[in-house]
């Protein structure tokens, strides 16, 4: 059964939001844990709720398909860095 509503993770969302909003600098956060515990759902819900807090944009890296290094290199090339 696939859940259709996001419930029961408000503390994690609050912690993530506090860490990402703690300074004026670029913020990076990683969500780690065992497979199937809802890391992706947590990140997606955070983006849904707080996307307006990031008018400059945001990146979501899906590491299942590529390594972090290859995704960052691709992004850097895209922006001419």
C-alpha distances in whole Angstrom, upper triangle without the diagonal:
4,6,9,12,14,15,17,19,22,24,23,23,27,28,27,29,32,32,32,34,37,39,41,40,37,34,32,29,27,23,23,21,19,17,13,14,14,17,17,15,18,20,19,19,22,23,22,24,27,28,31,32,33,35,36,33,30,29,25,26,23,24,22,24,28,30,31,34,34,32,34,37,36,35,39,40,39,40,44,44
4,6,9,11,13,15,16,19,22,20,20,24,25,24,25,29,29,29,31,34,36,37,37,34,31,29,26,24,21,21,19,18,15,12,13,12,15,14,11,15,17,15,15,19,20,18,20,23,24,27,29,29,31,32,29,26,25,22,23,20,22,20,22,25,27,28,31,31,29,31,34,33,32,36,37,35,37,40,40
4,6,7,9,12,13,16,19,18,18,21,23,22,23,26,27,27,29,31,34,35,35,32,29,27,25,23,20,21,19,18,16,13,13,11,14,13,10,13,15,14,13,16,18,16,18,21,22,25,26,27,29,31,28,25,25,21,23,21,23,21,24,27,28,28,32,32,29,31,35,33,32,36,37,36,37,40,40
4,7,10,13,14,16,20,19,18,21,23,22,23,26,27,26,28,31,33,34,34,32,29,28,25,24,21,22,22,21,19,16,15,13,16,14,11,13,15,13,12,16,16,14,16,19,20,23,25,25,27,29,26,24,24,21,23,21,24,23,25,28,29,29,33,33,30,32,35,33,32,35,37,35,36,40,40
4,6,10,11,13,16,16,15,18,20,19,20,23,24,24,25,28,31,32,32,30,27,26,23,23,20,21,21,21,19,16,15,12,15,14,10,12,14,12,10,13,15,12,13,17,18,21,22,24,26,28,25,23,23,21,23,22,24,24,26,29,30,29,33,33,30,32,35,33,32,35,37,35,36,39,39
4,7,8,9,13,12,11,14,16,16,16,19,21,20,22,25,27,29,29,27,24,23,20,19,16,18,18,19,18,14,13,10,12,12,8,8,11,10,7,10,13,11,11,14,16,19,20,21,24,26,23,21,21,19,21,20,22,22,25,27,28,27,31,31,28,29,33,32,30,33,35,33,34,38,37
4,6,7,11,11,11,13,15,16,16,19,21,21,22,25,28,30,30,28,25,24,21,20,17,19,18,19,18,15,13,11,13,14,10,10,13,13,10,12,15,14,13,16,19,21,21,23,26,28,26,23,24,21,23,23,25,25,27,30,30,29,33,33,31,32,35,35,33,36,38,36,37,40,40
4,6,8,9,10,12,14,15,16,18,19,20,22,24,27,29,30,28,25,24,20,20,16,18,17,18,18,15,12,11,13,15,12,10,14,15,12,13,17,16,15,17,20,23,22,24,27,29,27,25,25,22,24,24,25,25,28,30,30,29,33,34,31,32,36,35,34,36,39,38,38,41,40
4,6,5,6,9,10,11,12,14,16,17,18,20,23,26,26,24,21,20,17,16,13,15,14,16,16,14,11,9,11,12,10,8,11,12,10,10,14,14,13,15,18,20,20,21,25,26,24,21,22,19,21,21,22,23,26,28,27,26,30,31,28,29,33,32,31,33,36,35,35,38,37
4,5,5,6,9,10,10,12,14,15,16,18,21,24,24,23,20,20,17,17,15,17,17,19,20,18,15,13,13,15,12,10,12,13,10,10,14,13,11,13,16,18,17,20,23,25,23,21,22,20,22,23,24,26,28,30,29,27,31,32,29,30,33,33,31,33,36,35,35,38,37
4,5,5,6,9,10,11,12,14,15,16,20,23,23,23,19,19,16,16,14,16,16,18,20,19,15,14,14,16,14,11,13,15,13,12,15,16,14,15,18,20,19,21,24,26,24,22,23,21,23,23,25,26,29,30,29,27,30,32,30,30,33,34,31,33,37,36,35,38,37
4,5,5,6,9,10,11,12,14,15,19,21,21,20,17,16,12,12,10,12,13,15,17,16,12,11,10,13,12,8,10,13,11,10,13,15,13,14,17,19,17,19,23,24,22,19,19,18,19,20,21,22,25,26,25,23,27,28,26,26,30,30,28,30,33,32,32,35,33
4,5,5,6,9,10,11,12,14,17,19,20,18,15,15,12,13,11,14,15,18,19,17,14,12,11,12,11,7,9,11,8,6,10,11,9,10,13,15,14,16,19,21,19,16,17,16,18,19,21,22,25,26,25,23,26,28,25,25,29,29,26,29,32,30,30,33,32
4,5,5,6,9,10,10,12,16,18,19,18,15,15,13,15,13,16,18,21,22,21,18,16,15,16,15,11,12,14,12,9,13,14,11,11,14,16,14,16,20,21,20,18,19,19,21,22,24,26,28,29,28,25,28,30,27,27,31,31,28,30,33,32,31,34,33
4,5,5,6,9,10,11,14,17,18,17,14,13,11,12,11,14,16,19,21,20,17,15,14,16,15,12,12,15,13,11,14,16,14,13,16,18,15,17,21,22,20,18,19,18,20,21,22,25,27,27,26,24,26,29,26,25,29,30,27,29,32,31,31,33,32
4,6,5,6,9,10,13,15,15,14,11,10,8,9,9,12,14,18,19,19,16,14,12,13,13,10,9,12,11,8,11,13,12,11,13,15,13,14,18,18,17,14,15,15,16,18,19,22,24,24,23,20,23,25,22,22,26,26,24,25,29,28,27,30,28
4,5,5,6,8,11,13,14,13,10,11,10,12,12,16,18,21,22,22,19,17,15,15,15,11,11,13,11,8,10,12,10,8,11,13,10,12,15,16,16,14,15,15,18,20,22,24,26,26,25,22,25,27,24,23,27,27,24,26,29,28,27,30,28
4,6,5,6,10,12,13,14,11,12,11,14,14,17,20,23,25,24,21,19,17,19,18,15,14,17,15,12,14,16,14,12,14,15,12,14,17,18,18,16,18,18,21,23,24,27,29,29,27,24,27,29,26,25,28,29,26,27,31,30,28,31,29
4,6,5,8,11,11,11,8,9,8,11,12,15,18,21,23,24,21,19,16,18,18,15,14,17,16,12,14,17,15,13,15,16,13,14,18,18,17,15,16,17,18,21,22,24,27,26,24,21,23,26,23,22,25,26,24,25,28,28,26,29,27
4,6,8,9,9,8,5,7,7,11,12,16,19,22,23,24,21,19,16,17,17,14,12,15,15,11,12,15,13,11,12,13,10,10,14,14,13,12,13,14,16,19,20,23,25,24,23,20,22,24,21,19,23,24,21,22,25,24,23,26,24
4,6,8,9,9,8,10,11,14,16,19,22,26,27,27,25,22,20,20,20,17,15,17,16,13,13,16,14,11,12,13,9,10,13,14,14,13,16,17,19,22,24,27,29,28,27,23,25,27,24,22,26,26,23,24,27,26,24,27,25
4,7,9,10,9,11,12,15,17,20,23,27,28,29,26,24,21,22,23,19,18,20,19,16,17,19,17,14,16,16,13,13,16,17,17,16,18,20,22,24,26,29,31,29,28,24,26,28,26,24,27,28,25,25,29,28,26,29,26
4,5,8,8,11,13,17,19,22,25,29,30,31,29,27,24,24,25,22,20,22,22,18,18,21,19,16,17,17,13,13,15,15,16,16,18,20,22,25,26,30,31,30,28,24,25,28,25,23,26,27,24,23,27,27,24,26,24
4,7,8,12,15,18,21,24,28,31,32,33,31,28,25,25,26,23,21,23,23,19,18,21,20,16,16,16,12,11,13,12,14,15,17,20,22,25,27,30,31,30,28,24,25,27,25,22,25,26,22,22,25,24,22,24,22
4,6,10,13,16,19,22,26,29,31,31,30,27,24,24,25,23,20,22,22,19,18,21,21,17,17,17,13,12,14,12,14,13,15,18,19,23,24,28,28,27,25,21,22,24,21,19,21,22,19,19,22,22,19,21,19
4,7,10,14,17,20,24,27,28,29,27,25,21,21,23,20,17,19,20,17,16,19,19,15,15,15,13,10,12,10,11,10,12,14,16,19,20,24,25,23,21,18,18,20,18,15,18,19,16,15,19,19,16,18,16
4,7,10,13,16,20,23,24,25,24,21,18,18,20,17,14,17,17,14,14,17,17,14,14,15,12,11,14,12,12,10,11,13,14,17,18,22,23,22,20,16,18,20,17,15,18,20,16,17,21,20,18,21,19
4,7,10,13,17,20,21,22,21,19,15,15,17,15,12,15,16,13,13,17,17,15,15,17,14,12,16,14,13,10,10,10,11,14,15,18,20,18,17,13,15,17,15,13,16,18,15,16,19,19,18,21,18
4,7,10,13,17,18,19,17,16,12,13,15,12,10,13,14,12,12,16,16,14,15,17,15,14,17,16,15,11,11,10,11,13,14,17,19,18,16,13,16,18,16,15,18,19,17,19,22,22,21,24,22
4,6,10,13,14,16,14,13,9,11,13,11,9,13,14,12,13,17,17,16,17,20,18,17,20,19,17,13,12,10,10,11,11,14,17,16,14,11,14,17,15,14,18,19,18,19,23,22,22,25,23
4,7,10,11,13,11,10,6,8,10,8,8,11,13,11,13,16,17,16,17,21,19,18,22,21,19,15,14,11,11,12,12,14,17,17,16,14,17,19,17,17,21,22,20,22,25,25,25,28,26
4,7,9,11,10,10,7,10,12,11,11,14,15,15,17,19,20,20,21,24,23,22,26,25,22,19,17,14,13,13,12,13,17,17,15,14,17,19,18,19,22,23,22,24,27,27,28,30,28
4,6,9,7,9,7,10,12,11,13,15,17,17,19,21,22,22,23,27,26,25,29,28,26,22,20,17,16,15,14,14,18,18,17,17,20,22,21,22,25,26,25,27,30,30,31,33,32
4,6,6,9,9,11,13,13,15,17,18,19,21,23,24,25,26,29,29,28,31,31,28,24,22,19,18,16,14,14,17,19,18,18,22,23,22,24,27,27,27,30,32,32,33,35,34
4,6,8,8,10,12,13,14,16,17,19,20,22,23,24,25,29,29,28,31,31,27,24,21,18,16,14,13,11,15,17,17,18,21,22,21,23,26,26,26,29,31,31,32,35,33
4,6,8,9,10,11,13,14,16,17,19,20,22,23,24,28,28,27,31,31,27,24,22,18,17,15,15,13,17,19,20,20,24,24,23,25,28,28,28,30,32,32,33,36,35
4,6,9,9,9,12,14,14,15,18,19,20,21,23,26,26,26,29,30,27,23,22,18,18,16,16,15,19,21,21,21,25,26,24,26,29,29,28,31,33,33,34,37,35
4,6,5,6,9,10,10,12,14,15,16,18,19,23,23,23,26,26,23,20,19,15,16,14,15,14,18,20,20,20,24,24,22,24,27,27,26,29,31,30,31,34,33
4,5,5,6,9,10,11,13,14,15,16,17,21,21,20,24,24,21,17,15,12,12,11,12,13,16,17,17,16,20,21,19,20,24,24,23,25,28,27,28,31,30
4,5,5,6,8,10,11,12,14,15,16,19,19,19,22,22,19,15,13,10,10,9,11,11,14,16,16,16,19,20,17,19,22,22,21,24,26,25,26,29,28
4,6,5,6,8,10,10,12,14,15,18,19,19,22,23,19,16,15,12,13,12,14,15,17,19,20,19,23,23,21,22,26,25,23,26,29,27,28,31,31
4,5,5,6,9,10,11,12,13,17,17,17,20,21,18,15,15,12,14,13,15,16,19,20,21,19,23,24,21,22,26,25,23,26,29,27,28,31,30
4,5,5,6,9,10,10,11,15,15,14,17,18,15,12,11,8,10,11,13,15,17,18,18,16,20,21,18,18,22,22,20,22,25,24,24,27,26
4,5,5,6,9,10,10,14,14,14,17,18,14,12,11,9,11,11,14,15,17,19,20,18,22,22,19,20,23,22,20,23,25,24,24,28,27
4,5,5,6,8,10,13,14,14,17,19,16,14,14,12,15,15,18,19,21,22,23,21,25,25,22,23,27,25,23,26,29,27,27,31,30
4,5,5,6,8,11,11,12,15,16,14,12,12,11,14,15,18,20,22,22,23,20,24,25,21,21,25,24,22,25,27,25,25,29,28
4,6,5,5,9,9,9,12,13,11,9,10,9,13,14,17,19,20,21,22,20,23,23,19,20,23,22,19,22,25,22,22,26,26
4,6,6,9,11,11,13,15,13,12,13,12,16,17,20,21,23,24,25,23,26,26,22,23,26,25,22,25,27,25,25,29,29
4,6,8,9,11,13,16,14,13,15,15,18,19,22,24,26,27,27,25,28,28,25,25,28,27,25,27,30,27,27,31,30
4,5,5,8,10,13,11,11,13,14,17,19,22,24,26,26,26,24,26,27,23,23,27,26,23,25,28,25,24,28,28
4,5,6,8,10,8,8,11,12,16,18,21,23,24,24,25,22,25,25,21,21,24,23,20,22,25,22,21,25,25
4,5,6,9,9,10,14,15,19,21,24,27,28,28,28,25,28,28,24,24,27,25,22,24,26,24,22,26,26
4,6,9,9,10,13,15,19,21,24,27,28,28,27,24,26,27,24,23,26,25,22,23,26,24,22,26,25
4,5,6,7,10,13,16,19,22,25,25,25,25,22,23,24,21,19,22,22,18,20,22,20,18,22,21
4,5,8,12,15,18,21,24,27,27,27,27,24,25,25,22,21,23,22,18,20,22,19,18,21,21
4,7,10,14,17,20,23,26,26,25,24,21,22,23,19,18,20,19,15,16,19,16,14,17,17
4,7,10,13,16,19,22,22,21,21,19,20,20,17,15,18,17,13,15,17,15,13,17,17
4,7,10,13,16,19,19,18,18,16,17,18,14,13,16,15,12,14,17,15,14,18,17
4,6,10,12,15,15,15,15,12,14,14,11,10,13,12,10,12,15,13,13,17,16
4,6,9,12,13,13,13,11,14,14,10,11,14,13,11,14,17,15,16,19,19
4,6,9,9,9,9,7,11,11,7,9,12,11,10,13,16,15,16,19,18
4,6,7,7,9,8,12,11,9,11,14,13,13,16,18,17,19,22,21
4,5,5,6,6,10,10,8,11,13,13,14,17,18,18,20,22,21
4,6,8,9,13,12,11,14,16,16,17,20,21,21,23,25,24
4,7,10,12,10,10,13,15,13,15,18,19,19,21,23,23
4,7,8,6,7,10,11,11,13,15,16,16,19,20,20
4,5,5,6,9,10,11,13,14,16,17,19,20,19
4,6,5,6,9,10,11,12,14,15,17,18,16
4,5,5,6,9,10,10,12,14,15,16,14
4,6,5,6,9,10,11,12,14,15,14
4,5,5,6,9,10,11,13,14,13
4,5,5,6,9,10,11,12,11
4,5,5,6,9,10,10,9
4,5,5,6,9,10,10
4,5,5,6,9,9
4,5,5,6,5
4,5,5,6
4,6,8
4,6
4
